[in-house]
Amino acid sequence: MTAAEQRVYRADRDWQMVRAGLNPYQAGAPERWRALVEGRAAPVGGSLPRPLVDADRARAEAAYRKYVLGLDGGDPALPTTR
């Protein structure tokens, strides 16, 4: 996966997590999300989930708008269809 594709993947994953009420910017968040999506139990141990705050929500939405939707200039490393 290229760096640009990774940015799109992460932005989409983080926005899905925010929409589910989870904070994507905490230690272990991707592993917890993967377990939830796959229907497994969340990994044991690590830090307690940090509450989702407006700043985290705005950060995830901005990345989603930029990298996934192509708004705000999009990602120049990805090919455009326009």
PyMOL Python script that loads the backbone (N, CA, C, O; Angstrom):
from pymol import cmd

cmd.read_pdbstr("""\
ATOM      1  N   MET A   1       0.851  -1.172   0.000  1.00  0.00           N
ATOM      2  CA  MET A   1       0.000   0.000   0.000  1.00  0.00           C
ATOM      3  C   MET A   1       0.901   1.239   0.000  1.00  0.00           C
ATOM      4  O   MET A   1       1.852   1.323   0.777  1.00  0.00           O
ATOM      5  N   THR A   2       0.599   2.178  -0.857  1.00  0.00           N
ATOM      6  CA  THR A   2       1.405   3.397  -0.904  1.00  0.00           C
ATOM      7  C   THR A   2       1.091   4.286   0.290  1.00  0.00           C
ATOM      8  O   THR A   2       0.109   4.060   0.997  1.00  0.00           O
ATOM      9  N   ALA A   3       1.913   5.281   0.511  1.00  0.00           N
ATOM     10  CA  ALA A   3       1.686   6.210   1.627  1.00  0.00           C
ATOM     11  C   ALA A   3       0.358   6.937   1.456  1.00  0.00           C
ATOM     12  O   ALA A   3      -0.357   7.159   2.434  1.00  0.00           O
ATOM     13  N   ALA A   4       0.025   7.307   0.233  1.00  0.00           N
ATOM     14  CA  ALA A   4      -1.246   7.993  -0.016  1.00  0.00           C
ATOM     15  C   ALA A   4      -2.428   7.074   0.280  1.00  0.00           C
ATOM     16  O   ALA A   4      -3.420   7.508   0.866  1.00  0.00           O
ATOM     17  N   GLU A   5      -2.328   5.808  -0.120  1.00  0.00           N
ATOM     18  CA  GLU A   5      -3.401   4.856   0.169  1.00  0.00           C
ATOM     19  C   GLU A   5      -3.530   4.611   1.665  1.00  0.00           C
ATOM     20  O   GLU A   5      -4.637   4.421   2.169  1.00  0.00           O
ATOM     21  N   GLN A   6      -2.417   4.614   2.372  1.00  0.00           N
ATOM     22  CA  GLN A   6      -2.460   4.457   3.830  1.00  0.00           C
ATOM     23  C   GLN A   6      -3.170   5.638   4.481  1.00  0.00           C
ATOM     24  O   GLN A   6      -3.931   5.455   5.431  1.00  0.00           O
ATOM     25  N   ARG A   7      -2.926   6.855   3.976  1.00  0.00           N
ATOM     26  CA  ARG A   7      -3.609   8.029   4.532  1.00  0.00           C
ATOM     27  C   ARG A   7      -5.115   7.917   4.336  1.00  0.00           C
ATOM     28  O   ARG A   7      -5.888   8.238   5.239  1.00  0.00           O
ATOM     29  N   VAL A   8      -5.534   7.463   3.160  1.00  0.00           N
ATOM     30  CA  VAL A   8      -6.961   7.286   2.883  1.00  0.00           C
ATOM     31  C   VAL A   8      -7.542   6.229   3.809  1.00  0.00           C
ATOM     32  O   VAL A   8      -8.603   6.433   4.399  1.00  0.00           O
ATOM     33  N   TYR A   9      -6.854   5.102   3.940  1.00  0.00           N
ATOM     34  CA  TYR A   9      -7.324   4.011   4.800  1.00  0.00           C
ATOM     35  C   TYR A   9      -7.483   4.488   6.241  1.00  0.00           C
ATOM     36  O   TYR A   9      -8.517   4.256   6.869  1.00  0.00           O
ATOM     37  N   ARG A  10      -6.450   5.157   6.761  1.00  0.00           N
ATOM     38  CA  ARG A  10      -6.501   5.621   8.154  1.00  0.00           C
ATOM     39  C   ARG A  10      -7.589   6.659   8.370  1.00  0.00           C
ATOM     40  O   ARG A  10      -8.298   6.620   9.375  1.00  0.00           O
ATOM     41  N   ALA A  11      -7.723   7.590   7.426  1.00  0.00           N
ATOM     42  CA  ALA A  11      -8.751   8.623   7.560  1.00  0.00           C
ATOM     43  C   ALA A  11     -10.141   8.003   7.572  1.00  0.00           C
ATOM     44  O   ALA A  11     -10.994   8.400   8.366  1.00  0.00           O
ATOM     45  N   ASP A  12     -10.375   7.021   6.688  1.00  0.00           N
ATOM     46  CA  ASP A  12     -11.673   6.353   6.646  1.00  0.00           C
ATOM     47  C   ASP A  12     -11.920   5.555   7.919  1.00  0.00           C
ATOM     48  O   ASP A  12     -13.006   5.621   8.495  1.00  0.00           O
ATOM     49  N   ARG A  13     -10.916   4.803   8.360  1.00  0.00           N
ATOM     50  CA  ARG A  13     -11.052   4.010   9.589  1.00  0.00           C
ATOM     51  C   ARG A  13     -11.318   4.910  10.795  1.00  0.00           C
ATOM     52  O   ARG A  13     -12.197   4.625  11.609  1.00  0.00           O
ATOM     53  N   ASP A  14     -10.551   6.003  10.906  1.00  0.00           N
ATOM     54  CA  ASP A  14     -10.721   6.912  12.051  1.00  0.00           C
ATOM     55  C   ASP A  14     -12.112   7.537  12.049  1.00  0.00           C
ATOM     56  O   ASP A  14     -12.724   7.679  13.108  1.00  0.00           O
ATOM     57  N   TRP A  15     -12.617   7.911  10.880  1.00  0.00           N
ATOM     58  CA  TRP A  15     -13.950   8.513  10.819  1.00  0.00           C
ATOM     59  C   TRP A  15     -15.023   7.484  11.185  1.00  0.00           C
ATOM     60  O   TRP A  15     -15.996   7.821  11.859  1.00  0.00           O
ATOM     61  N   GLN A  16     -14.854   6.237  10.749  1.00  0.00           N
ATOM     62  CA  GLN A  16     -15.798   5.187  11.137  1.00  0.00           C
ATOM     63  C   GLN A  16     -15.787   4.991  12.654  1.00  0.00           C
ATOM     64  O   GLN A  16     -16.836   4.789  13.266  1.00  0.00           O
ATOM     65  N   MET A  17     -14.606   5.050  13.252  1.00  0.00           N
ATOM     66  CA  MET A  17     -14.506   4.899  14.698  1.00  0.00           C
ATOM     67  C   MET A  17     -15.221   6.041  15.413  1.00  0.00           C
ATOM     68  O   MET A  17     -15.932   5.817  16.392  1.00  0.00           O
ATOM     69  N   VAL A  18     -15.034   7.260  14.925  1.00  0.00           N
ATOM     70  CA  VAL A  18     -15.703   8.417  15.530  1.00  0.00           C
ATOM     71  C   VAL A  18     -17.212   8.260  15.415  1.00  0.00           C
ATOM     72  O   VAL A  18     -17.941   8.522  16.372  1.00  0.00           O
ATOM     73  N   ARG A  19     -17.684   7.831  14.245  1.00  0.00           N
ATOM     74  CA  ARG A  19     -19.126   7.645  14.059  1.00  0.00           C
ATOM     75  C   ARG A  19     -19.679   6.575  14.987  1.00  0.00           C
ATOM     76  O   ARG A  19     -20.859   6.604  15.336  1.00  0.00           O
ATOM     77  N   ALA A  20     -18.831   5.629  15.391  1.00  0.00           N
ATOM     78  CA  ALA A  20     -19.246   4.584  16.330  1.00  0.00           C
ATOM     79  C   ALA A  20     -19.080   5.028  17.777  1.00  0.00           C
ATOM     80  O   ALA A  20     -19.411   4.283  18.700  1.00  0.00           O
ATOM     81  N   GLY A  21     -18.560   6.258  17.980  1.00  0.00           N
ATOM     82  CA  GLY A  21     -18.409   6.783  19.338  1.00  0.00           C
ATOM     83  C   GLY A  21     -17.095   6.433  19.999  1.00  0.00           C
ATOM     84  O   GLY A  21     -16.948   6.608  21.209  1.00  0.00           O
ATOM     85  N   LEU A  22     -16.125   5.939  19.225  1.00  0.00           N
ATOM     86  CA  LEU A  22     -14.831   5.567  19.780  1.00  0.00           C
ATOM     87  C   LEU A  22     -13.789   6.631  19.452  1.00  0.00           C
ATOM     88  O   LEU A  22     -13.909   7.332  18.447  1.00  0.00           O
ATOM     89  N   ASN A  23     -12.782   6.749  20.287  1.00  0.00           N
ATOM     90  CA  ASN A  23     -11.706   7.706  20.055  1.00  0.00           C
ATOM     91  C   ASN A  23     -10.579   7.022  19.291  1.00  0.00           C
ATOM     92  O   ASN A  23      -9.946   6.108  19.821  1.00  0.00           O
ATOM     93  N   PRO A  24     -10.312   7.453  18.041  1.00  0.00           N
ATOM     94  CA  PRO A  24      -9.268   6.800  17.253  1.00  0.00           C
ATOM     95  C   PRO A  24      -7.850   7.217  17.630  1.00  0.00           C
ATOM     96  O   PRO A  24      -6.886   6.609  17.166  1.00  0.00           O
ATOM     97  N   TYR A  25      -7.711   8.246  18.463  1.00  0.00           N
ATOM     98  CA  TYR A  25      -6.390   8.794  18.787  1.00  0.00           C
ATOM     99  C   TYR A  25      -5.941   8.401  20.190  1.00  0.00           C
ATOM    100  O   TYR A  25      -5.518   9.252  20.972  1.00  0.00           O
ATOM    101  N   GLN A  26      -6.031   7.143  20.500  1.00  0.00           N
ATOM    102  CA  GLN A  26      -5.574   6.629  21.789  1.00  0.00           C
ATOM    103  C   GLN A  26      -4.776   5.365  21.535  1.00  0.00           C
ATOM    104  O   GLN A  26      -4.895   4.737  20.483  1.00  0.00           O
ATOM    105  N   ALA A  27      -3.984   5.011  22.487  1.00  0.00           N
ATOM    106  CA  ALA A  27      -3.155   3.812  22.351  1.00  0.00           C
ATOM    107  C   ALA A  27      -4.049   2.575  22.186  1.00  0.00           C
ATOM    108  O   ALA A  27      -4.993   2.377  22.950  1.00  0.00           O
ATOM    109  N   GLY A  28      -3.746   1.766  21.203  1.00  0.00           N
ATOM    110  CA  GLY A  28      -4.483   0.525  20.989  1.00  0.00           C
ATOM    111  C   GLY A  28      -5.797   0.667  20.249  1.00  0.00           C
ATOM    112  O   GLY A  28      -6.508  -0.324  20.082  1.00  0.00           O
ATOM    113  N   ALA A  29      -6.141   1.850  19.804  1.00  0.00           N
ATOM    114  CA  ALA A  29      -7.433   2.054  19.136  1.00  0.00           C
ATOM    115  C   ALA A  29      -7.584   1.211  17.870  1.00  0.00           C
ATOM    116  O   ALA A  29      -8.634   0.595  17.686  1.00  0.00           O
ATOM    117  N   PRO A  30      -6.580   1.155  16.988  1.00  0.00           N
ATOM    118  CA  PRO A  30      -6.754   0.327  15.787  1.00  0.00           C
ATOM    119  C   PRO A  30      -6.989  -1.159  16.092  1.00  0.00           C
ATOM    120  O   PRO A  30      -7.776  -1.823  15.416  1.00  0.00           O
ATOM    121  N   GLU A  31      -6.306  -1.663  17.104  1.00  0.00           N
ATOM    122  CA  GLU A  31      -6.498  -3.072  17.466  1.00  0.00           C
ATOM    123  C   GLU A  31      -7.906  -3.306  18.017  1.00  0.00           C
ATOM    124  O   GLU A  31      -8.545  -4.310  17.702  1.00  0.00           O
ATOM    125  N   ARG A  32      -8.386  -2.364  18.847  1.00  0.00           N
ATOM    126  CA  ARG A  32      -9.752  -2.500  19.380  1.00  0.00           C
ATOM    127  C   ARG A  32     -10.769  -2.457  18.244  1.00  0.00           C
ATOM    128  O   ARG A  32     -11.722  -3.236  18.228  1.00  0.00           O
ATOM    129  N   TRP A  33     -10.563  -1.542  17.292  1.00  0.00           N
ATOM    130  CA  TRP A  33     -11.492  -1.400  16.172  1.00  0.00           C
ATOM    131  C   TRP A  33     -11.494  -2.661  15.316  1.00  0.00           C
ATOM    132  O   TRP A  33     -12.557  -3.147  14.930  1.00  0.00           O
ATOM    133  N   ARG A  34     -10.314  -3.192  15.017  1.00  0.00           N
ATOM    134  CA  ARG A  34     -10.216  -4.408  14.207  1.00  0.00           C
ATOM    135  C   ARG A  34     -10.966  -5.553  14.892  1.00  0.00           C
ATOM    136  O   ARG A  34     -11.680  -6.307  14.230  1.00  0.00           O
ATOM    137  N   ALA A  35     -10.810  -5.685  16.193  1.00  0.00           N
ATOM    138  CA  ALA A  35     -11.504  -6.745  16.929  1.00  0.00           C
ATOM    139  C   ALA A  35     -13.013  -6.545  16.857  1.00  0.00           C
ATOM    140  O   ALA A  35     -13.758  -7.509  16.681  1.00  0.00           O
ATOM    141  N   LEU A  36     -13.465  -5.307  16.990  1.00  0.00           N
ATOM    142  CA  LEU A  36     -14.894  -5.010  16.930  1.00  0.00           C
ATOM    143  C   LEU A  36     -15.465  -5.342  15.552  1.00  0.00           C
ATOM    144  O   LEU A  36     -16.529  -5.953  15.449  1.00  0.00           O
ATOM    145  N   VAL A  37     -14.762  -4.941  14.499  1.00  0.00           N
ATOM    146  CA  VAL A  37     -15.216  -5.189  13.131  1.00  0.00           C
ATOM    147  C   VAL A  37     -15.244  -6.681  12.827  1.00  0.00           C
ATOM    148  O   VAL A  37     -16.146  -7.165  12.142  1.00  0.00           O
ATOM    149  N   GLU A  38     -14.254  -7.409  13.339  1.00  0.00           N
ATOM    150  CA  GLU A  38     -14.181  -8.855  13.080  1.00  0.00           C
ATOM    151  C   GLU A  38     -15.062  -9.667  14.025  1.00  0.00           C
ATOM    152  O   GLU A  38     -15.153 -10.887  13.886  1.00  0.00           O
ATOM    153  N   GLY A  39     -15.708  -9.011  14.977  1.00  0.00           N
ATOM    154  CA  GLY A  39     -16.602  -9.701  15.894  1.00  0.00           C
ATOM    155  C   GLY A  39     -15.892 -10.448  17.007  1.00  0.00           C
ATOM    156  O   GLY A  39     -16.460 -11.352  17.622  1.00  0.00           O
ATOM    157  N   ARG A  40     -14.641 -10.065  17.267  1.00  0.00           N
ATOM    158  CA  ARG A  40     -13.890 -10.702  18.346  1.00  0.00           C
ATOM    159  C   ARG A  40     -13.961  -9.842  19.594  1.00  0.00           C
ATOM    160  O   ARG A  40     -14.392  -8.690  19.549  1.00  0.00           O
ATOM    161  N   ALA A  41     -13.534 -10.414  20.703  1.00  0.00           N
ATOM    162  CA  ALA A  41     -13.444  -9.655  21.945  1.00  0.00           C
ATOM    163  C   ALA A  41     -12.285  -8.667  21.832  1.00  0.00           C
ATOM    164  O   ALA A  41     -11.272  -8.959  21.197  1.00  0.00           O
ATOM    165  N   ALA A  42     -12.439  -7.509  22.445  1.00  0.00           N
ATOM    166  CA  ALA A  42     -11.378  -6.501  22.421  1.00  0.00           C
ATOM    167  C   ALA A  42     -10.155  -7.039  23.146  1.00  0.00           C
ATOM    168  O   ALA A  42     -10.286  -7.808  24.098  1.00  0.00           O
ATOM    169  N   PRO A  43      -8.964  -6.638  22.702  1.00  0.00           N
ATOM    170  CA  PRO A  43      -7.746  -7.083  23.378  1.00  0.00           C
ATOM    171  C   PRO A  43      -7.748  -6.680  24.845  1.00  0.00           C
ATOM    172  O   PRO A  43      -8.231  -5.606  25.204  1.00  0.00           O
ATOM    173  N   VAL A  44      -7.211  -7.538  25.677  1.00  0.00           N
ATOM    174  CA  VAL A  44      -7.166  -7.286  27.117  1.00  0.00           C
ATOM    175  C   VAL A  44      -5.874  -6.541  27.439  1.00  0.00           C
ATOM    176  O   VAL A  44      -4.830  -6.784  26.834  1.00  0.00           O
ATOM    177  N   GLY A  45      -5.966  -5.636  28.396  1.00  0.00           N
ATOM    178  CA  GLY A  45      -4.783  -4.887  28.811  1.00  0.00           C
ATOM    179  C   GLY A  45      -4.693  -3.550  28.116  1.00  0.00           C
ATOM    180  O   GLY A  45      -5.597  -3.156  27.379  1.00  0.00           O
ATOM    181  N   GLY A  46      -3.601  -2.857  28.354  1.00  0.00           N
ATOM    182  CA  GLY A  46      -3.416  -1.546  27.757  1.00  0.00           C
ATOM    183  C   GLY A  46      -4.142  -0.469  28.527  1.00  0.00           C
ATOM    184  O   GLY A  46      -4.618  -0.694  29.640  1.00  0.00           O
ATOM    185  N   SER A  47      -4.222   0.697  27.928  1.00  0.00           N
ATOM    186  CA  SER A  47      -4.862   1.824  28.599  1.00  0.00           C
ATOM    187  C   SER A  47      -6.373   1.741  28.476  1.00  0.00           C
ATOM    188  O   SER A  47      -6.907   1.086  27.581  1.00  0.00           O
ATOM    189  N   LEU A  48      -7.041   2.407  29.380  1.00  0.00           N
ATOM    190  CA  LEU A  48      -8.496   2.478  29.317  1.00  0.00           C
ATOM    191  C   LEU A  48      -8.899   3.380  28.157  1.00  0.00           C
ATOM    192  O   LEU A  48      -8.181   4.324  27.828  1.00  0.00           O
ATOM    193  N   PRO A  49     -10.035   3.099  27.539  1.00  0.00           N
ATOM    194  CA  PRO A  49     -10.481   3.955  26.443  1.00  0.00           C
ATOM    195  C   PRO A  49     -10.631   5.408  26.886  1.00  0.00           C
ATOM    196  O   PRO A  49     -11.215   5.696  27.931  1.00  0.00           O
ATOM    197  N   ARG A  50     -10.100   6.306  26.081  1.00  0.00           N
ATOM    198  CA  ARG A  50     -10.200   7.736  26.364  1.00  0.00           C
ATOM    199  C   ARG A  50     -11.489   8.258  25.737  1.00  0.00           C
ATOM    200  O   ARG A  50     -11.808   7.888  24.607  1.00  0.00           O
ATOM    201  N   PRO A  51     -12.230   9.099  26.430  1.00  0.00           N
ATOM    202  CA  PRO A  51     -13.488   9.606  25.868  1.00  0.00           C
ATOM    203  C   PRO A  51     -13.251  10.369  24.563  1.00  0.00           C
ATOM    204  O   PRO A  51     -12.211  10.999  24.374  1.00  0.00           O
ATOM    205  N   LEU A  52     -14.214  10.299  23.693  1.00  0.00           N
ATOM    206  CA  LEU A  52     -14.162  11.034  22.433  1.00  0.00           C
ATOM    207  C   LEU A  52     -14.553  12.480  22.716  1.00  0.00           C
ATOM    208  O   LEU A  52     -15.639  12.740  23.232  1.00  0.00           O
ATOM    209  N   VAL A  53     -13.681  13.410  22.384  1.00  0.00           N
ATOM    210  CA  VAL A  53     -13.956  14.832  22.598  1.00  0.00           C
ATOM    211  C   VAL A  53     -14.105  15.519  21.244  1.00  0.00           C
ATOM    212  O   VAL A  53     -13.740  14.960  20.210  1.00  0.00           O
ATOM    213  N   ASP A  54     -14.644  16.733  21.262  1.00  0.00           N
ATOM    214  CA  ASP A  54     -14.908  17.456  20.025  1.00  0.00           C
ATOM    215  C   ASP A  54     -13.653  17.676  19.185  1.00  0.00           C
ATOM    216  O   ASP A  54     -13.720  17.620  17.957  1.00  0.00           O
ATOM    217  N   ALA A  55     -12.515  17.924  19.821  1.00  0.00           N
ATOM    218  CA  ALA A  55     -11.273  18.151  19.078  1.00  0.00           C
ATOM    219  C   ALA A  55     -10.872  16.902  18.298  1.00  0.00           C
ATOM    220  O   ALA A  55     -10.429  17.007  17.154  1.00  0.00           O
ATOM    221  N   ASP A  56     -11.019  15.730  18.895  1.00  0.00           N
ATOM    222  CA  ASP A  56     -10.703  14.477  18.201  1.00  0.00           C
ATOM    223  C   ASP A  56     -11.676  14.232  17.059  1.00  0.00           C
ATOM    224  O   ASP A  56     -11.286  13.788  15.980  1.00  0.00           O
ATOM    225  N   ARG A  57     -12.946  14.527  17.308  1.00  0.00           N
ATOM    226  CA  ARG A  57     -13.973  14.365  16.282  1.00  0.00           C
ATOM    227  C   ARG A  57     -13.680  15.282  15.085  1.00  0.00           C
ATOM    228  O   ARG A  57     -13.783  14.855  13.935  1.00  0.00           O
ATOM    229  N   ALA A  58     -13.321  16.525  15.355  1.00  0.00           N
ATOM    230  CA  ALA A  58     -13.023  17.480  14.284  1.00  0.00           C
ATOM    231  C   ALA A  58     -11.773  17.063  13.507  1.00  0.00           C
ATOM    232  O   ALA A  58     -11.727  17.196  12.284  1.00  0.00           O
ATOM    233  N   ARG A  59     -10.777  16.567  14.206  1.00  0.00           N
ATOM    234  CA  ARG A  59      -9.529  16.121  13.554  1.00  0.00           C
ATOM    235  C   ARG A  59      -9.812  14.962  12.599  1.00  0.00           C
ATOM    236  O   ARG A  59      -9.311  14.952  11.475  1.00  0.00           O
ATOM    237  N   ALA A  60     -10.604  13.995  13.034  1.00  0.00           N
ATOM    238  CA  ALA A  60     -10.933  12.840  12.190  1.00  0.00           C
ATOM    239  C   ALA A  60     -11.782  13.270  10.997  1.00  0.00           C
ATOM    240  O   ALA A  60     -11.583  12.784   9.884  1.00  0.00           O
ATOM    241  N   GLU A  61     -12.721  14.172  11.226  1.00  0.00           N
ATOM    242  CA  GLU A  61     -13.568  14.631  10.129  1.00  0.00           C
ATOM    243  C   GLU A  61     -12.755  15.403   9.094  1.00  0.00           C
ATOM    244  O   GLU A  61     -12.972  15.241   7.893  1.00  0.00           O
ATOM    245  N   ALA A  62     -11.823  16.240   9.547  1.00  0.00           N
ATOM    246  CA  ALA A  62     -10.986  17.002   8.620  1.00  0.00           C
ATOM    247  C   ALA A  62     -10.143  16.073   7.754  1.00  0.00           C
ATOM    248  O   ALA A  62     -10.024  16.293   6.548  1.00  0.00           O
ATOM    249  N   ALA A  63      -9.564  15.047   8.349  1.00  0.00           N
ATOM    250  CA  ALA A  63      -8.764  14.083   7.585  1.00  0.00           C
ATOM    251  C   ALA A  63      -9.645  13.319   6.600  1.00  0.00           C
ATOM    252  O   ALA A  63      -9.233  13.072   5.467  1.00  0.00           O
ATOM    253  N   TYR A  64     -10.843  12.945   7.017  1.00  0.00           N
ATOM    254  CA  TYR A  64     -11.772  12.231   6.139  1.00  0.00           C
ATOM    255  C   TYR A  64     -12.144  13.102   4.939  1.00  0.00           C
ATOM    256  O   TYR A  64     -12.124  12.646   3.795  1.00  0.00           O
ATOM    257  N   ARG A  65     -12.483  14.360   5.216  1.00  0.00           N
ATOM    258  CA  ARG A  65     -12.859  15.277   4.134  1.00  0.00           C
ATOM    259  C   ARG A  65     -11.701  15.477   3.160  1.00  0.00           C
ATOM    260  O   ARG A  65     -11.913  15.558   1.950  1.00  0.00           O
ATOM    261  N   LYS A  66     -10.496  15.557   3.677  1.00  0.00           N
ATOM    262  CA  LYS A  66      -9.331  15.816   2.826  1.00  0.00           C
ATOM    263  C   LYS A  66      -8.922  14.593   2.014  1.00  0.00           C
ATOM    264  O   LYS A  66      -8.785  14.672   0.793  1.00  0.00           O
ATOM    265  N   TYR A  67      -8.728  13.465   2.689  1.00  0.00           N
ATOM    266  CA  TYR A  67      -8.152  12.306   2.025  1.00  0.00           C
ATOM    267  C   TYR A  67      -9.167  11.378   1.370  1.00  0.00           C
ATOM    268  O   TYR A  67      -8.871  10.790   0.330  1.00  0.00           O
ATOM    269  N   VAL A  68     -10.348  11.231   1.948  1.00  0.00           N
ATOM    270  CA  VAL A  68     -11.327  10.295   1.397  1.00  0.00           C
ATOM    271  C   VAL A  68     -12.259  10.990   0.412  1.00  0.00           C
ATOM    272  O   VAL A  68     -12.486  10.492  -0.691  1.00  0.00           O
ATOM    273  N   LEU A  69     -12.799  12.140   0.810  1.00  0.00           N
ATOM    274  CA  LEU A  69     -13.729  12.841  -0.064  1.00  0.00           C
ATOM    275  C   LEU A  69     -13.039  13.722  -1.096  1.00  0.00           C
ATOM    276  O   LEU A  69     -13.652  14.112  -2.089  1.00  0.00           O
ATOM    277  N   GLY A  70     -11.753  14.040  -0.866  1.00  0.00           N
ATOM    278  CA  GLY A  70     -11.029  14.876  -1.813  1.00  0.00           C
ATOM    279  C   GLY A  70     -11.337  16.353  -1.686  1.00  0.00           C
ATOM    280  O   GLY A  70     -11.002  17.133  -2.578  1.00  0.00           O
ATOM    281  N   LEU A  71     -11.964  16.748  -0.600  1.00  0.00           N
ATOM    282  CA  LEU A  71     -12.238  18.165  -0.362  1.00  0.00           C
ATOM    283  C   LEU A  71     -10.992  18.812   0.219  1.00  0.00           C
ATOM    284  O   LEU A  71     -10.055  18.104   0.590  1.00  0.00           O
ATOM    285  N   ASP A  72     -10.954  20.103   0.308  1.00  0.00           N
ATOM    286  CA  ASP A  72      -9.806  20.826   0.871  1.00  0.00           C
ATOM    287  C   ASP A  72      -8.530  20.533   0.098  1.00  0.00           C
ATOM    288  O   ASP A  72      -7.451  20.495   0.690  1.00  0.00           O
ATOM    289  N   GLY A  73      -8.627  20.327  -1.201  1.00  0.00           N
ATOM    290  CA  GLY A  73      -7.432  20.093  -2.003  1.00  0.00           C
ATOM    291  C   GLY A  73      -7.107  18.631  -2.236  1.00  0.00           C
ATOM    292  O   GLY A  73      -6.334  18.315  -3.141  1.00  0.00           O
ATOM    293  N   GLY A  74      -7.671  17.733  -1.450  1.00  0.00           N
ATOM    294  CA  GLY A  74      -7.419  16.309  -1.638  1.00  0.00           C
ATOM    295  C   GLY A  74      -5.981  15.915  -1.360  1.00  0.00           C
ATOM    296  O   GLY A  74      -5.234  16.657  -0.723  1.00  0.00           O
ATOM    297  N   ASP A  75      -5.607  14.768  -1.831  1.00  0.00           N
ATOM    298  CA  ASP A  75      -4.257  14.245  -1.643  1.00  0.00           C
ATOM    299  C   ASP A  75      -3.575  14.216  -3.005  1.00  0.00           C
ATOM    300  O   ASP A  75      -3.963  13.426  -3.865  1.00  0.00           O
ATOM    301  N   PRO A  76      -2.564  15.062  -3.224  1.00  0.00           N
ATOM    302  CA  PRO A  76      -1.929  15.134  -4.535  1.00  0.00           C
ATOM    303  C   PRO A  76      -1.230  13.837  -4.957  1.00  0.00           C
ATOM    304  O   PRO A  76      -0.936  13.662  -6.140  1.00  0.00           O
ATOM    305  N   ALA A  77      -0.962  12.937  -4.026  1.00  0.00           N
ATOM    306  CA  ALA A  77      -0.279  11.690  -4.368  1.00  0.00           C
ATOM    307  C   ALA A  77      -1.222  10.653  -4.967  1.00  0.00           C
ATOM    308  O   ALA A  77      -0.768   9.643  -5.504  1.00  0.00           O
ATOM    309  N   LEU A  78      -2.530  10.893  -4.881  1.00  0.00           N
ATOM    310  CA  LEU A  78      -3.500   9.950  -5.429  1.00  0.00           C
ATOM    311  C   LEU A  78      -3.996  10.424  -6.797  1.00  0.00           C
ATOM    312  O   LEU A  78      -4.139  11.626  -7.017  1.00  0.00           O
ATOM    313  N   PRO A  79      -4.260   9.493  -7.716  1.00  0.00           N
ATOM    314  CA  PRO A  79      -4.790   9.908  -9.018  1.00  0.00           C
ATOM    315  C   PRO A  79      -6.206  10.451  -8.872  1.00  0.00           C
ATOM    316  O   PRO A  79      -6.962   9.995  -8.015  1.00  0.00           O
ATOM    317  N   THR A  80      -6.558  11.398  -9.686  1.00  0.00           N
ATOM    318  CA  THR A  80      -7.913  11.969  -9.641  1.00  0.00           C
ATOM    319  C   THR A  80      -8.737  11.397 -10.775  1.00  0.00           C
ATOM    320  O   THR A  80      -8.198  10.957 -11.791  1.00  0.00           O
ATOM    321  N   THR A  81     -10.050  11.408 -10.593  1.00  0.00           N
ATOM    322  CA  THR A  81     -10.960  10.900 -11.619  1.00  0.00           C
ATOM    323  C   THR A  81     -11.692  12.051 -12.302  1.00  0.00           C
ATOM    324  O   THR A  81     -12.568  11.820 -13.135  1.00  0.00           O
ATOM    325  N   ARG A  82     -11.349  13.258 -11.962  1.00  0.00           N
ATOM    326  CA  ARG A  82     -12.042  14.416 -12.544  1.00  0.00           C
ATOM    327  C   ARG A  82     -11.386  14.869 -13.805  1.00  0.00           C
ATOM    328  O   ARG A  82     -11.838  15.831 -14.425  1.00  0.00           O
TER     329      ARG A  82
END
""", "prot")
cmd.dss("prot")
cmd.show_as("cartoon", "prot")
cmd.util.cbc("prot")
cmd.orient("prot")
